[in-house]
Amino acid sequence: MLKCVIPCISLFSASAGLMCAPGPGSLAAPSSRAEEGAAIYAQRCSGCHGENLNNLSGGWSFDLRRLHSDEHDRFVDSVTTGKDNMPSWYGILTTEQIEAIWAYIRATVDKSKSTDR
């Protein structure tokens, strides 16, 4: 009888864990690529480039708000190979994470430009 109870408890525990796991549309997941990028930026980039893209470094790190929408390749190249004071993030950030950061930069800069008018 004990042999039957243990597999049943294990099966129930595994099923309960799957039912509690957050799904793709859950509140815990970022709702957009730009939001995902904001979270990655806050963790990986803000120390040098400033919180919320507000670069207060005095010039030693590039102000990402100066990137134009047609400079995507320049951005990706700088992130993956490094540039001046910035180290390479190759092998640390995935392509998807880099694209999410780009989406965050574009959403922030483009929103700022539209409210400045």
C-alpha atoms as an extended CHARMM CRD file, in Angstrom:
* protein
*
       117  EXT
         1         1  MET       CA              0.0000000000        0.0000000000        0.0000000000  PROA      1               0.0000000000
         2         2  LEU       CA              2.8470000000        2.4200000000        0.8510000000  PROA      2               0.0000000000
         3         3  LYS       CA              4.3820000000        1.7780000000       -2.6010000000  PROA      3               0.0000000000
         4         4  CYS       CA              1.2070000000        3.1000000000       -4.2380000000  PROA      4               0.0000000000
         5         5  VAL       CA              0.9190000000        6.2050000000       -2.0320000000  PROA      5               0.0000000000
         6         6  ILE       CA              4.4000000000        7.5960000000       -2.7350000000  PROA      6               0.0000000000
         7         7  PRO       CA              4.0630000000        7.6690000000       -6.5770000000  PROA      7               0.0000000000
         8         8  CYS       CA              0.5900000000        9.2070000000       -6.2080000000  PROA      8               0.0000000000
         9         9  ILE       CA              1.9190000000       11.9550000000       -3.9110000000  PROA      9               0.0000000000
        10        10  SER       CA              4.8020000000       12.6410000000       -6.3250000000  PROA      10              0.0000000000
        11        11  LEU       CA              2.4230000000       12.8400000000       -9.2750000000  PROA      11              0.0000000000
        12        12  PHE       CA              0.0990000000       15.1790000000       -7.3470000000  PROA      12              0.0000000000
        13        13  SER       CA              3.0030000000       17.4270000000       -6.3090000000  PROA      13              0.0000000000
        14        14  ALA       CA              4.2840000000       17.6850000000       -9.8710000000  PROA      14              0.0000000000
        15        15  SER       CA              0.7920000000       18.4710000000      -11.1810000000  PROA      15              0.0000000000
        16        16  ALA       CA              0.2240000000       21.1330000000       -8.5200000000  PROA      16              0.0000000000
        17        17  GLY       CA              3.5600000000       22.7430000000       -9.3780000000  PROA      17              0.0000000000
        18        18  LEU       CA              2.6260000000       22.9350000000      -13.0540000000  PROA      18              0.0000000000
        19        19  MET       CA             -0.7260000000       24.4920000000      -12.2380000000  PROA      19              0.0000000000
        20        20  CYS       CA              0.9620000000       27.1750000000      -10.0960000000  PROA      20              0.0000000000
        21        21  ALA       CA              3.6970000000       28.0090000000      -12.5880000000  PROA      21              0.0000000000
        22        22  PRO       CA              3.2240000000       31.3950000000      -14.2430000000  PROA      22              0.0000000000
        23        23  GLY       CA              1.9790000000       31.1720000000      -17.8050000000  PROA      23              0.0000000000
        24        24  PRO       CA              3.0130000000       33.2640000000      -20.7810000000  PROA      24              0.0000000000
        25        25  GLY       CA              0.2940000000       35.8500000000      -20.1540000000  PROA      25              0.0000000000
        26        26  SER       CA              0.6460000000       36.0670000000      -16.3810000000  PROA      26              0.0000000000
        27        27  LEU       CA              1.0460000000       39.2830000000      -14.4380000000  PROA      27              0.0000000000
        28        28  ALA       CA              4.6120000000       38.3460000000      -13.4910000000  PROA      28              0.0000000000
        29        29  ALA       CA              5.7750000000       38.4360000000      -17.1100000000  PROA      29              0.0000000000
        30        30  PRO       CA              6.6820000000       41.7310000000      -18.7950000000  PROA      30              0.0000000000
        31        31  SER       CA              3.9020000000       42.8420000000      -21.1210000000  PROA      31              0.0000000000
        32        32  SER       CA              6.1780000000       44.1250000000      -23.8680000000  PROA      32              0.0000000000
        33        33  ARG       CA              9.6240000000       43.7530000000      -25.2820000000  PROA      33              0.0000000000
        34        34  ALA       CA             10.4380000000       47.3020000000      -24.1640000000  PROA      34              0.0000000000
        35        35  GLU       CA              9.4780000000       46.4340000000      -20.5790000000  PROA      35              0.0000000000
        36        36  GLU       CA             11.6700000000       43.3490000000      -20.7390000000  PROA      36              0.0000000000
        37        37  GLY       CA             14.4490000000       45.5780000000      -22.0460000000  PROA      37              0.0000000000
        38        38  ALA       CA             13.8960000000       48.0640000000      -19.2150000000  PROA      38              0.0000000000
        39        39  ALA       CA             14.4190000000       45.2900000000      -16.6740000000  PROA      39              0.0000000000
        40        40  ILE       CA             17.5950000000       44.0680000000      -18.3870000000  PROA      40              0.0000000000
        41        41  TYR       CA             18.8510000000       47.6450000000      -18.7860000000  PROA      41              0.0000000000
        42        42  ALA       CA             18.2710000000       48.3450000000      -15.0820000000  PROA      42              0.0000000000
        43        43  GLN       CA             20.2830000000       45.2740000000      -14.1500000000  PROA      43              0.0000000000
        44        44  ARG       CA             23.0860000000       45.3890000000      -16.7210000000  PROA      44              0.0000000000
        45        45  CYS       CA             23.3960000000       48.9140000000      -18.1460000000  PROA      45              0.0000000000
        46        46  SER       CA             22.1650000000       51.5590000000      -15.7260000000  PROA      46              0.0000000000
        47        47  GLY       CA             25.3180000000       51.4700000000      -13.6070000000  PROA      47              0.0000000000
        48        48  CYS       CA             27.2160000000       53.2020000000      -16.4120000000  PROA      48              0.0000000000
        49        49  HSD       CA             24.5220000000       54.6480000000      -18.6830000000  PROA      49              0.0000000000
        50        50  GLY       CA             22.2470000000       55.9700000000      -15.9170000000  PROA      50              0.0000000000
        51        51  GLU       CA             18.9080000000       54.9980000000      -14.4600000000  PROA      51              0.0000000000
        52        52  ASN       CA             16.0590000000       55.3100000000      -16.9700000000  PROA      52              0.0000000000
        53        53  LEU       CA             18.5950000000       56.3940000000      -19.6370000000  PROA      53              0.0000000000
        54        54  ASN       CA             19.4720000000       59.5150000000      -17.6520000000  PROA      54              0.0000000000
        55        55  ASN       CA             23.2230000000       59.5080000000      -18.1660000000  PROA      55              0.0000000000
        56        56  LEU       CA             24.9110000000       61.6240000000      -15.5170000000  PROA      56              0.0000000000
        57        57  SER       CA             28.4310000000       60.3130000000      -16.1030000000  PROA      57              0.0000000000
        58        58  GLY       CA             29.8450000000       63.5960000000      -17.3100000000  PROA      58              0.0000000000
        59        59  GLY       CA             30.9010000000       62.0850000000      -20.6140000000  PROA      59              0.0000000000
        60        60  TRP       CA             32.8080000000       58.9160000000      -19.7650000000  PROA      60              0.0000000000
        61        61  SER       CA             29.9280000000       56.7080000000      -20.9710000000  PROA      61              0.0000000000
        62        62  PHE       CA             27.8190000000       57.2150000000      -24.0590000000  PROA      62              0.0000000000
        63        63  ASP       CA             24.4160000000       58.8320000000      -23.5920000000  PROA      63              0.0000000000
        64        64  LEU       CA             22.1390000000       56.2360000000      -25.1940000000  PROA      64              0.0000000000
        65        65  ARG       CA             19.4240000000       58.8560000000      -25.7280000000  PROA      65              0.0000000000
        66        66  ARG       CA             21.6140000000       60.1610000000      -28.5620000000  PROA      66              0.0000000000
        67        67  LEU       CA             21.1620000000       56.9520000000      -30.5870000000  PROA      67              0.0000000000
        68        68  HSD       CA             18.9810000000       57.4620000000      -33.6550000000  PROA      68              0.0000000000
        69        69  SER       CA             16.5190000000       54.8360000000      -34.8460000000  PROA      69              0.0000000000
        70        70  ASP       CA             18.7400000000       54.0690000000      -37.8480000000  PROA      70              0.0000000000
        71        71  GLU       CA             21.7280000000       53.2230000000      -35.6160000000  PROA      71              0.0000000000
        72        72  HSD       CA             20.5770000000       49.7480000000      -34.5930000000  PROA      72              0.0000000000
        73        73  ASP       CA             23.6220000000       48.0360000000      -36.1160000000  PROA      73              0.0000000000
        74        74  ARG       CA             25.9640000000       50.4780000000      -34.3590000000  PROA      74              0.0000000000
        75        75  PHE       CA             24.2590000000       49.6990000000      -31.0400000000  PROA      75              0.0000000000
        76        76  VAL       CA             24.4450000000       45.9220000000      -31.5050000000  PROA      76              0.0000000000
        77        77  ASP       CA             28.0930000000       46.1470000000      -32.5720000000  PROA      77              0.0000000000
        78        78  SER       CA             29.0020000000       48.2540000000      -29.5250000000  PROA      78              0.0000000000
        79        79  VAL       CA             27.2240000000       45.8580000000      -27.1640000000  PROA      79              0.0000000000
        80        80  THR       CA             28.6990000000       42.7010000000      -28.6370000000  PROA      80              0.0000000000
        81        81  THR       CA             32.2710000000       43.8890000000      -29.2530000000  PROA      81              0.0000000000
        82        82  GLY       CA             32.6480000000       46.7020000000      -26.7370000000  PROA      82              0.0000000000
        83        83  LYS       CA             33.7120000000       50.2530000000      -27.4180000000  PROA      83              0.0000000000
        84        84  ASP       CA             36.0010000000       52.6790000000      -25.5930000000  PROA      84              0.0000000000
        85        85  ASN       CA             35.1850000000       52.2590000000      -21.8520000000  PROA      85              0.0000000000
        86        86  MET       CA             32.4420000000       49.6930000000      -22.4900000000  PROA      86              0.0000000000
        87        87  PRO       CA             33.3080000000       45.9980000000      -22.2840000000  PROA      87              0.0000000000
        88        88  SER       CA             31.9340000000       43.4200000000      -24.6860000000  PROA      88              0.0000000000
        89        89  TRP       CA             28.7040000000       41.7550000000      -23.5700000000  PROA      89              0.0000000000
        90        90  TYR       CA             29.1640000000       38.9470000000      -26.1000000000  PROA      90              0.0000000000
        91        91  GLY       CA             28.2070000000       35.6370000000      -24.5220000000  PROA      91              0.0000000000
        92        92  ILE       CA             26.6180000000       37.4140000000      -21.5420000000  PROA      92              0.0000000000
        93        93  LEU       CA             23.5900000000       38.9840000000      -23.1940000000  PROA      93              0.0000000000
        94        94  THR       CA             21.6150000000       36.9760000000      -25.7320000000  PROA      94              0.0000000000
        95        95  THR       CA             20.4930000000       38.4290000000      -29.0530000000  PROA      95              0.0000000000
        96        96  GLU       CA             16.9550000000       38.5750000000      -27.6680000000  PROA      96              0.0000000000
        97        97  GLN       CA             18.1190000000       40.5290000000      -24.6150000000  PROA      97              0.0000000000
        98        98  ILE       CA             20.0680000000       42.9840000000      -26.7670000000  PROA      98              0.0000000000
        99        99  GLU       CA             17.0020000000       43.4860000000      -28.9570000000  PROA      99              0.0000000000
       100       100  ALA       CA             14.8610000000       44.0270000000      -25.8610000000  PROA      100             0.0000000000
       101       101  ILE       CA             17.2780000000       46.7020000000      -24.6230000000  PROA      101             0.0000000000
       102       102  TRP       CA             17.1270000000       48.3450000000      -28.0550000000  PROA      102             0.0000000000
       103       103  ALA       CA             13.3030000000       48.2870000000      -27.8840000000  PROA      103             0.0000000000
       104       104  TYR       CA             13.4790000000       49.9480000000      -24.4550000000  PROA      104             0.0000000000
       105       105  ILE       CA             15.8630000000       52.6460000000      -25.7150000000  PROA      105             0.0000000000
       106       106  ARG       CA             13.7110000000       53.3510000000      -28.7690000000  PROA      106             0.0000000000
       107       107  ALA       CA             10.4650000000       53.4130000000      -26.7700000000  PROA      107             0.0000000000
       108       108  THR       CA             11.9720000000       55.7700000000      -24.1950000000  PROA      108             0.0000000000
       109       109  VAL       CA             13.6760000000       58.1180000000      -26.6600000000  PROA      109             0.0000000000
       110       110  ASP       CA             10.7840000000       58.1610000000      -29.1290000000  PROA      110             0.0000000000
       111       111  LYS       CA              8.2700000000       58.8080000000      -26.3230000000  PROA      111             0.0000000000
       112       112  SER       CA             10.4450000000       61.6410000000      -25.0260000000  PROA      112             0.0000000000
       113       113  LYS       CA             10.7040000000       63.2060000000      -28.4890000000  PROA      113             0.0000000000
       114       114  SER       CA              6.9270000000       63.0580000000      -29.0060000000  PROA      114             0.0000000000
       115       115  THR       CA              6.2380000000       64.8000000000      -25.6790000000  PROA      115             0.0000000000
       116       116  ASP       CA              8.8340000000       67.5150000000      -26.4010000000  PROA      116             0.0000000000
       117       117  ARG       CA              6.8380000000       68.7830000000      -29.3660000000  PROA      117             0.0000000000
